[in-house]
Amino acid sequence: MKKALKNPGVQAFVASVICIILGLLIGYIVLLFINPEGAAESIINVIKNFFTWSRANKKLQQFGNTLSKTMPLLMCSLSILFAYKVGLFNIGAAGQYVAGSCACLYAALAWGWGWLPCMIFAIVAGAVLGAVVGMLKSYCNVNEVISGIMLNWISLYLTNTLLTKVKEVASPYTMYIKDVNPSALLPNAGLDKLFNGNKYITIAVPLALFIAIAVSIILNRTKLGYELKATGSNKNAAKYAGMAEKRNIVLTLVIAGGLAGLGAAMLYLTGYMRWECTQSSVPGMGFNGIAAAFLGGLNPIGAIFASFFIQHITDGGQYVNTNFYSSQISDLISSVIIYLCGFVLFIKLTMTGMINRSEEKKLQKIKAASSEGGDR
């Protein structure tokens, strides 16, 4: 058992399960305090999500909706993860996601571009924002957290301003892509048939999974990945070894920004959501990516499952019984679980410390027993 728990992958899995259970337990306790009558039913419905539907075709459709929103969350998770592996905390992923949203929607609705140019434009927009943070970090020694947070808000209000040119007259939402420029919608490639005709299931699903695998390979199997991680561990040592540490920092945040921008394109170019030009807060997708990255043990493959779980729980909140609770209670439950995801690394370190102390005690007993045998 101890040998298995020494494995980083097993530790990450166990820590994630503990956080999930604790989050659901706290959510259930909150429901009990508010109204014990519907607490059990509501927390079960949150866990079940689309399984609450009795008809199989409806389950497939709702599963498709959850899956379509999982892919952009996965991209934001990979953005956070990629930067964190290089010793950077890309909290600006939220702003890079916003920049990608602005780029793909404006290109689709104002310029009439097709889906591929719109997607590339979203990647470029996110990458440019990441490059700004990277250059400030490398050449001006500005902490990436500070510059990232500031750019989040700049991106939000700039996006609100630009997208008012392509919004509906009678509402704060942007126009429907399907009505203005259907060529900007991501192709389904027949995947919608697997989900009872859910039109929001597009090539974004296999593309996101492919990118997650590619990120894992780049970080763990390439020279570039080694140099980036070496720079993150000690940029002075990397410089001494002949690595371009400043370039590596900028490149890391460019890639991270591009991933977040791509995530926005994977959501808005499906037509599932529209941008609200009056919103005063940065979309939560970028911040939820932090939770998904840590819940997945900072592993690209683990991030796939963590992103799906977080989106599953978030969507499951809509099935809370509103006769007993306000509609915001679902957001509270989801937030508690997401908050606890940040403790995955702490739990992993605690487990490692307990195992090491246990082995030290065992070794001391063996030494004590051997010394006693020698004295005899």
Contacts in CASP RR format, 6 or more apart in sequence:
PFRMAT RR
TARGET T0000
AUTHOR 0000-0000-0000
METHOD contacts of the structure
MODEL  1
MKKALKNPGVQAFVASVICIILGLLIGYIVLLFINPEGAAESIINVIKNF
FTWSRANKKLQQFGNTLSKTMPLLMCSLSILFAYKVGLFNIGAAGQYVAG
SCACLYAALAWGWGWLPCMIFAIVAGAVLGAVVGMLKSYCNVNEVISGIM
LNWISLYLTNTLLTKVKEVASPYTMYIKDVNPSALLPNAGLDKLFNGNKY
ITIAVPLALFIAIAVSIILNRTKLGYELKATGSNKNAAKYAGMAEKRNIV
LTLVIAGGLAGLGAAMLYLTGYMRWECTQSSVPGMGFNGIAAAFLGGLNP
IGAIFASFFIQHITDGGQYVNTNFYSSQISDLISSVIIYLCGFVLFIKLT
MTGMINRSEEKKLQKIKAASSEGGDR
2 355 0 8 1.000
2 358 0 8 1.000
2 359 0 8 1.000
4 10 0 8 1.000
5 11 0 8 1.000
5 14 0 8 1.000
5 351 0 8 1.000
5 355 0 8 1.000
6 352 0 8 1.000
6 355 0 8 1.000
8 348 0 8 1.000
9 297 0 8 1.000
9 299 0 8 1.000
11 348 0 8 1.000
11 351 0 8 1.000
11 352 0 8 1.000
12 296 0 8 1.000
12 297 0 8 1.000
12 298 0 8 1.000
12 299 0 8 1.000
12 302 0 8 1.000
12 344 0 8 1.000
12 348 0 8 1.000
14 347 0 8 1.000
14 351 0 8 1.000
15 297 0 8 1.000
15 343 0 8 1.000
15 344 0 8 1.000
15 345 0 8 1.000
15 347 0 8 1.000
15 348 0 8 1.000
15 351 0 8 1.000
16 295 0 8 1.000
16 296 0 8 1.000
16 297 0 8 1.000
16 306 0 8 1.000
16 341 0 8 1.000
16 344 0 8 1.000
18 347 0 8 1.000
19 295 0 8 1.000
19 337 0 8 1.000
19 340 0 8 1.000
19 341 0 8 1.000
19 342 0 8 1.000
19 343 0 8 1.000
19 344 0 8 1.000
19 347 0 8 1.000
20 295 0 8 1.000
20 309 0 8 1.000
20 337 0 8 1.000
20 340 0 8 1.000
22 340 0 8 1.000
23 336 0 8 1.000
23 337 0 8 1.000
23 340 0 8 1.000
24 43 0 8 1.000
24 46 0 8 1.000
24 47 0 8 1.000
24 337 0 8 1.000
26 336 0 8 1.000
26 340 0 8 1.000
27 43 0 8 1.000
27 332 0 8 1.000
27 333 0 8 1.000
27 336 0 8 1.000
27 337 0 8 1.000
28 39 0 8 1.000
28 40 0 8 1.000
28 43 0 8 1.000
30 329 0 8 1.000
30 332 0 8 1.000
30 333 0 8 1.000
30 336 0 8 1.000
31 38 0 8 1.000
31 39 0 8 1.000
31 42 0 8 1.000
31 43 0 8 1.000
31 325 0 8 1.000
31 329 0 8 1.000
31 333 0 8 1.000
32 39 0 8 1.000
34 324 0 8 1.000
34 325 0 8 1.000
34 329 0 8 1.000
35 324 0 8 1.000
35 325 0 8 1.000
37 324 0 8 1.000
38 321 0 8 1.000
38 324 0 8 1.000
39 324 0 8 1.000
41 321 0 8 1.000
42 319 0 8 1.000
42 320 0 8 1.000
42 321 0 8 1.000
42 324 0 8 1.000
42 325 0 8 1.000
42 329 0 8 1.000
43 333 0 8 1.000
45 52 0 8 1.000
45 316 0 8 1.000
45 317 0 8 1.000
45 319 0 8 1.000
45 320 0 8 1.000
45 321 0 8 1.000
46 313 0 8 1.000
46 316 0 8 1.000
46 317 0 8 1.000
46 319 0 8 1.000
46 320 0 8 1.000
46 330 0 8 1.000
46 333 0 8 1.000
47 313 0 8 1.000
47 316 0 8 1.000
48 316 0 8 1.000
48 319 0 8 1.000
49 62 0 8 1.000
49 66 0 8 1.000
49 312 0 8 1.000
49 313 0 8 1.000
49 315 0 8 1.000
49 316 0 8 1.000
49 317 0 8 1.000
49 319 0 8 1.000
50 58 0 8 1.000
50 59 0 8 1.000
50 62 0 8 1.000
50 63 0 8 1.000
50 65 0 8 1.000
50 66 0 8 1.000
50 315 0 8 1.000
50 316 0 8 1.000
51 59 0 8 1.000
52 319 0 8 1.000
53 59 0 8 1.000
53 62 0 8 1.000
57 196 0 8 1.000
58 196 0 8 1.000
60 194 0 8 1.000
60 195 0 8 1.000
60 196 0 8 1.000
60 198 0 8 1.000
61 195 0 8 1.000
61 196 0 8 1.000
61 197 0 8 1.000
61 198 0 8 1.000
62 315 0 8 1.000
63 195 0 8 1.000
64 195 0 8 1.000
64 198 0 8 1.000
64 200 0 8 1.000
64 201 0 8 1.000
65 198 0 8 1.000
65 200 0 8 1.000
65 272 0 8 1.000
65 315 0 8 1.000
66 308 0 8 1.000
66 311 0 8 1.000
66 312 0 8 1.000
66 315 0 8 1.000
67 195 0 8 1.000
67 201 0 8 1.000
67 205 0 8 1.000
67 308 0 8 1.000
68 198 0 8 1.000
68 200 0 8 1.000
68 201 0 8 1.000
68 202 0 8 1.000
68 204 0 8 1.000
68 205 0 8 1.000
68 267 0 8 1.000
68 270 0 8 1.000
68 272 0 8 1.000
69 267 0 8 1.000
69 272 0 8 1.000
69 311 0 8 1.000
69 315 0 8 1.000
70 307 0 8 1.000
70 308 0 8 1.000
70 311 0 8 1.000
70 312 0 8 1.000
71 204 0 8 1.000
71 205 0 8 1.000
71 207 0 8 1.000
71 208 0 8 1.000
71 263 0 8 1.000
71 266 0 8 1.000
71 267 0 8 1.000
72 97 0 8 1.000
72 204 0 8 1.000
72 263 0 8 1.000
72 264 0 8 1.000
72 266 0 8 1.000
72 267 0 8 1.000
72 285 0 8 1.000
73 285 0 8 1.000
73 286 0 8 1.000
73 288 0 8 1.000
73 289 0 8 1.000
73 292 0 8 1.000
73 307 0 8 1.000
73 310 0 8 1.000
73 311 0 8 1.000
74 208 0 8 1.000
74 212 0 8 1.000
74 263 0 8 1.000
74 292 0 8 1.000
74 303 0 8 1.000
74 304 0 8 1.000
74 307 0 8 1.000
74 308 0 8 1.000
75 208 0 8 1.000
75 211 0 8 1.000
75 259 0 8 1.000
75 260 0 8 1.000
75 261 0 8 1.000
75 262 0 8 1.000
75 263 0 8 1.000
75 266 0 8 1.000
76 93 0 8 1.000
76 94 0 8 1.000
76 97 0 8 1.000
76 259 0 8 1.000
76 260 0 8 1.000
76 263 0 8 1.000
76 285 0 8 1.000
76 286 0 8 1.000
76 288 0 8 1.000
76 289 0 8 1.000
76 292 0 8 1.000
77 289 0 8 1.000
77 290 0 8 1.000
77 292 0 8 1.000
77 293 0 8 1.000
77 296 0 8 1.000
77 303 0 8 1.000
77 306 0 8 1.000
77 307 0 8 1.000
78 211 0 8 1.000
78 212 0 8 1.000
78 215 0 8 1.000
78 259 0 8 1.000
78 293 0 8 1.000
78 300 0 8 1.000
78 303 0 8 1.000
79 90 0 8 1.000
79 93 0 8 1.000
79 96 0 8 1.000
79 256 0 8 1.000
79 257 0 8 1.000
79 258 0 8 1.000
79 259 0 8 1.000
79 260 0 8 1.000
79 286 0 8 1.000
79 289 0 8 1.000
80 89 0 8 1.000
80 90 0 8 1.000
80 93 0 8 1.000
80 256 0 8 1.000
80 286 0 8 1.000
80 289 0 8 1.000
80 290 0 8 1.000
80 292 0 8 1.000
80 293 0 8 1.000
81 215 0 8 1.000
81 293 0 8 1.000
81 298 0 8 1.000
81 299 0 8 1.000
81 300 0 8 1.000
81 303 0 8 1.000
82 90 0 8 1.000
82 215 0 8 1.000
82 219 0 8 1.000
82 252 0 8 1.000
82 255 0 8 1.000
82 256 0 8 1.000
82 259 0 8 1.000
83 89 0 8 1.000
83 90 0 8 1.000
83 93 0 8 1.000
83 144 0 8 1.000
83 252 0 8 1.000
83 253 0 8 1.000
83 256 0 8 1.000
84 90 0 8 1.000
84 293 0 8 1.000
84 298 0 8 1.000
85 219 0 8 1.000
85 228 0 8 1.000
85 229 0 8 1.000
85 298 0 8 1.000
86 228 0 8 1.000
86 229 0 8 1.000
86 231 0 8 1.000
86 232 0 8 1.000
86 248 0 8 1.000
86 249 0 8 1.000
86 252 0 8 1.000
87 232 0 8 1.000
87 233 0 8 1.000
88 137 0 8 1.000
88 144 0 8 1.000
88 232 0 8 1.000
88 249 0 8 1.000
88 252 0 8 1.000
88 253 0 8 1.000
88 256 0 8 1.000
89 144 0 8 1.000
89 145 0 8 1.000
90 96 0 8 1.000
90 130 0 8 1.000
90 133 0 8 1.000
90 144 0 8 1.000
90 148 0 8 1.000
90 253 0 8 1.000
90 256 0 8 1.000
90 257 0 8 1.000
90 260 0 8 1.000
91 144 0 8 1.000
91 145 0 8 1.000
91 148 0 8 1.000
91 149 0 8 1.000
91 152 0 8 1.000
91 287 0 8 1.000
91 290 0 8 1.000
92 129 0 8 1.000
92 130 0 8 1.000
92 133 0 8 1.000
92 144 0 8 1.000
92 148 0 8 1.000
92 149 0 8 1.000
92 151 0 8 1.000
92 152 0 8 1.000
92 260 0 8 1.000
92 286 0 8 1.000
93 256 0 8 1.000
93 257 0 8 1.000
93 260 0 8 1.000
93 286 0 8 1.000
93 289 0 8 1.000
93 290 0 8 1.000
94 152 0 8 1.000
94 260 0 8 1.000
94 282 0 8 1.000
94 283 0 8 1.000
94 284 0 8 1.000
94 285 0 8 1.000
94 286 0 8 1.000
94 287 0 8 1.000
95 126 0 8 1.000
95 129 0 8 1.000
95 148 0 8 1.000
95 151 0 8 1.000
95 152 0 8 1.000
95 155 0 8 1.000
95 156 0 8 1.000
95 260 0 8 1.000
95 282 0 8 1.000
95 286 0 8 1.000
96 125 0 8 1.000
96 126 0 8 1.000
96 127 0 8 1.000
96 129 0 8 1.000
96 130 0 8 1.000
96 155 0 8 1.000
96 256 0 8 1.000
96 257 0 8 1.000
96 258 0 8 1.000
96 260 0 8 1.000
96 261 0 8 1.000
97 126 0 8 1.000
97 260 0 8 1.000
97 261 0 8 1.000
97 263 0 8 1.000
97 264 0 8 1.000
97 283 0 8 1.000
97 285 0 8 1.000
97 286 0 8 1.000
98 152 0 8 1.000
98 155 0 8 1.000
98 156 0 8 1.000
98 159 0 8 1.000
98 264 0 8 1.000
98 282 0 8 1.000
98 283 0 8 1.000
99 122 0 8 1.000
99 125 0 8 1.000
99 126 0 8 1.000
99 128 0 8 1.000
99 129 0 8 1.000
99 155 0 8 1.000
99 159 0 8 1.000
99 261 0 8 1.000
99 264 0 8 1.000
100 121 0 8 1.000
100 122 0 8 1.000
100 123 0 8 1.000
100 125 0 8 1.000
100 126 0 8 1.000
100 260 0 8 1.000
100 261 0 8 1.000
100 262 0 8 1.000
100 263 0 8 1.000
100 264 0 8 1.000
100 265 0 8 1.000
101 122 0 8 1.000
101 159 0 8 1.000
101 261 0 8 1.000
101 264 0 8 1.000
101 267 0 8 1.000
101 268 0 8 1.000
101 275 0 8 1.000
101 283 0 8 1.000
102 125 0 8 1.000
102 155 0 8 1.000
102 158 0 8 1.000
102 159 0 8 1.000
102 162 0 8 1.000
102 163 0 8 1.000
102 275 0 8 1.000
103 118 0 8 1.000
103 121 0 8 1.000
103 122 0 8 1.000
103 124 0 8 1.000
103 125 0 8 1.000
103 126 0 8 1.000
103 261 0 8 1.000
103 264 0 8 1.000
103 265 0 8 1.000
104 118 0 8 1.000
104 119 0 8 1.000
104 121 0 8 1.000
104 122 0 8 1.000
104 184 0 8 1.000
104 264 0 8 1.000
104 265 0 8 1.000
104 268 0 8 1.000
104 269 0 8 1.000
105 163 0 8 1.000
105 166 0 8 1.000
105 174 0 8 1.000
105 177 0 8 1.000
105 268 0 8 1.000
105 275 0 8 1.000
106 162 0 8 1.000
106 163 0 8 1.000
106 165 0 8 1.000
106 166 0 8 1.000
107 113 0 8 1.000
107 114 0 8 1.000
107 117 0 8 1.000
107 118 0 8 1.000
107 121 0 8 1.000
107 184 0 8 1.000
108 114 0 8 1.000
108 115 0 8 1.000
108 118 0 8 1.000
108 177 0 8 1.000
108 180 0 8 1.000
108 181 0 8 1.000
108 184 0 8 1.000
108 269 0 8 1.000
109 166 0 8 1.000
109 174 0 8 1.000
109 175 0 8 1.000
109 177 0 8 1.000
109 180 0 8 1.000
109 181 0 8 1.000
109 184 0 8 1.000
110 165 0 8 1.000
110 166 0 8 1.000
112 180 0 8 1.000
112 181 0 8 1.000
112 183 0 8 1.000
112 184 0 8 1.000
113 121 0 8 1.000
113 181 0 8 1.000
113 184 0 8 1.000
114 181 0 8 1.000
114 183 0 8 1.000
114 184 0 8 1.000
115 183 0 8 1.000
115 184 0 8 1.000
115 185 0 8 1.000
115 186 0 8 1.000
115 187 0 8 1.000
115 269 0 8 1.000
118 184 0 8 1.000
118 265 0 8 1.000
118 269 0 8 1.000
119 186 0 8 1.000
119 262 0 8 1.000
119 265 0 8 1.000
119 269 0 8 1.000
122 261 0 8 1.000
122 262 0 8 1.000
122 263 0 8 1.000
122 264 0 8 1.000
122 265 0 8 1.000
123 258 0 8 1.000
123 261 0 8 1.000
123 262 0 8 1.000
123 265 0 8 1.000
124 258 0 8 1.000
125 261 0 8 1.000
126 257 0 8 1.000
126 258 0 8 1.000
126 260 0 8 1.000
126 261 0 8 1.000
127 254 0 8 1.000
127 255 0 8 1.000
127 257 0 8 1.000
127 258 0 8 1.000
127 261 0 8 1.000
129 151 0 8 1.000
129 155 0 8 1.000
129 257 0 8 1.000
130 253 0 8 1.000
130 254 0 8 1.000
130 256 0 8 1.000
130 257 0 8 1.000
130 258 0 8 1.000
131 250 0 8 1.000
131 253 0 8 1.000
131 254 0 8 1.000
132 147 0 8 1.000
132 151 0 8 1.000
133 144 0 8 1.000
133 147 0 8 1.000
133 148 0 8 1.000
133 151 0 8 1.000
133 253 0 8 1.000
134 144 0 8 1.000
134 147 0 8 1.000
134 249 0 8 1.000
134 250 0 8 1.000
134 252 0 8 1.000
134 253 0 8 1.000
134 254 0 8 1.000
135 250 0 8 1.000
136 142 0 8 1.000
136 144 0 8 1.000
136 147 0 8 1.000
137 143 0 8 1.000
137 144 0 8 1.000
137 147 0 8 1.000
137 249 0 8 1.000
137 250 0 8 1.000
137 253 0 8 1.000
138 245 0 8 1.000
138 246 0 8 1.000
138 247 0 8 1.000
138 249 0 8 1.000
138 250 0 8 1.000
139 246 0 8 1.000
144 253 0 8 1.000
152 282 0 8 1.000
153 282 0 8 1.000
155 282 0 8 1.000
156 279 0 8 1.000
156 281 0 8 1.000
156 282 0 8 1.000
159 275 0 8 1.000
160 277 0 8 1.000
160 278 0 8 1.000
160 279 0 8 1.000
163 174 0 8 1.000
163 275 0 8 1.000
163 277 0 8 1.000
164 277 0 8 1.000
166 174 0 8 1.000
166 175 0 8 1.000
166 180 0 8 1.000
167 173 0 8 1.000
167 174 0 8 1.000
167 175 0 8 1.000
167 275 0 8 1.000
167 277 0 8 1.000
168 174 0 8 1.000
168 175 0 8 1.000
172 276 0 8 1.000
172 277 0 8 1.000
172 278 0 8 1.000
173 274 0 8 1.000
173 275 0 8 1.000
173 276 0 8 1.000
173 277 0 8 1.000
174 274 0 8 1.000
174 275 0 8 1.000
174 277 0 8 1.000
175 274 0 8 1.000
176 271 0 8 1.000
176 274 0 8 1.000
177 184 0 8 1.000
177 185 0 8 1.000
177 268 0 8 1.000
177 269 0 8 1.000
177 271 0 8 1.000
178 185 0 8 1.000
178 271 0 8 1.000
184 269 0 8 1.000
185 202 0 8 1.000
185 269 0 8 1.000
185 270 0 8 1.000
185 271 0 8 1.000
186 202 0 8 1.000
186 203 0 8 1.000
186 204 0 8 1.000
186 266 0 8 1.000
186 269 0 8 1.000
186 270 0 8 1.000
187 202 0 8 1.000
187 203 0 8 1.000
188 199 0 8 1.000
188 201 0 8 1.000
188 202 0 8 1.000
188 203 0 8 1.000
189 202 0 8 1.000
189 203 0 8 1.000
191 201 0 8 1.000
191 202 0 8 1.000
191 203 0 8 1.000
191 205 0 8 1.000
191 206 0 8 1.000
192 198 0 8 1.000
192 199 0 8 1.000
192 200 0 8 1.000
192 201 0 8 1.000
192 202 0 8 1.000
194 201 0 8 1.000
195 201 0 8 1.000
199 270 0 8 1.000
200 270 0 8 1.000
200 271 0 8 1.000
200 272 0 8 1.000
202 266 0 8 1.000
202 269 0 8 1.000
202 270 0 8 1.000
204 266 0 8 1.000
204 269 0 8 1.000
204 270 0 8 1.000
207 266 0 8 1.000
208 263 0 8 1.000
208 266 0 8 1.000
209 304 0 8 1.000
211 259 0 8 1.000
211 262 0 8 1.000
212 300 0 8 1.000
212 301 0 8 1.000
212 303 0 8 1.000
212 304 0 8 1.000
213 300 0 8 1.000
213 301 0 8 1.000
215 259 0 8 1.000
215 300 0 8 1.000
216 299 0 8 1.000
216 300 0 8 1.000
216 301 0 8 1.000
218 224 0 8 1.000
218 225 0 8 1.000
219 225 0 8 1.000
219 228 0 8 1.000
219 229 0 8 1.000
219 300 0 8 1.000
227 238 0 8 1.000
227 243 0 8 1.000
227 248 0 8 1.000
228 248 0 8 1.000
228 251 0 8 1.000
228 252 0 8 1.000
230 237 0 8 1.000
230 238 0 8 1.000
230 241 0 8 1.000
230 243 0 8 1.000
231 238 0 8 1.000
231 243 0 8 1.000
231 245 0 8 1.000
231 248 0 8 1.000
231 249 0 8 1.000
231 252 0 8 1.000
232 238 0 8 1.000
232 248 0 8 1.000
232 249 0 8 1.000
235 245 0 8 1.000
235 249 0 8 1.000
236 245 0 8 1.000
238 245 0 8 1.000
238 248 0 8 1.000
239 245 0 8 1.000
260 286 0 8 1.000
263 285 0 8 1.000
264 285 0 8 1.000
267 273 0 8 1.000
267 285 0 8 1.000
268 274 0 8 1.000
268 275 0 8 1.000
288 310 0 8 1.000
288 314 0 8 1.000
288 338 0 8 1.000
289 307 0 8 1.000
289 310 0 8 1.000
290 342 0 8 1.000
291 306 0 8 1.000
291 310 0 8 1.000
291 338 0 8 1.000
291 339 0 8 1.000
291 341 0 8 1.000
291 342 0 8 1.000
292 303 0 8 1.000
292 306 0 8 1.000
292 307 0 8 1.000
292 310 0 8 1.000
292 341 0 8 1.000
293 303 0 8 1.000
293 306 0 8 1.000
294 341 0 8 1.000
294 342 0 8 1.000
294 344 0 8 1.000
294 345 0 8 1.000
295 306 0 8 1.000
295 309 0 8 1.000
295 310 0 8 1.000
295 341 0 8 1.000
295 342 0 8 1.000
295 344 0 8 1.000
296 302 0 8 1.000
296 303 0 8 1.000
296 305 0 8 1.000
296 306 0 8 1.000
296 344 0 8 1.000
297 303 0 8 1.000
297 306 0 8 1.000
297 344 0 8 1.000
297 345 0 8 1.000
297 348 0 8 1.000
298 345 0 8 1.000
306 341 0 8 1.000
310 334 0 8 1.000
310 337 0 8 1.000
310 338 0 8 1.000
310 341 0 8 1.000
313 333 0 8 1.000
313 334 0 8 1.000
313 337 0 8 1.000
314 334 0 8 1.000
316 330 0 8 1.000
317 330 0 8 1.000
317 331 0 8 1.000
317 333 0 8 1.000
317 334 0 8 1.000
318 330 0 8 1.000
319 330 0 8 1.000
320 327 0 8 1.000
320 329 0 8 1.000
320 330 0 8 1.000
320 333 0 8 1.000
END
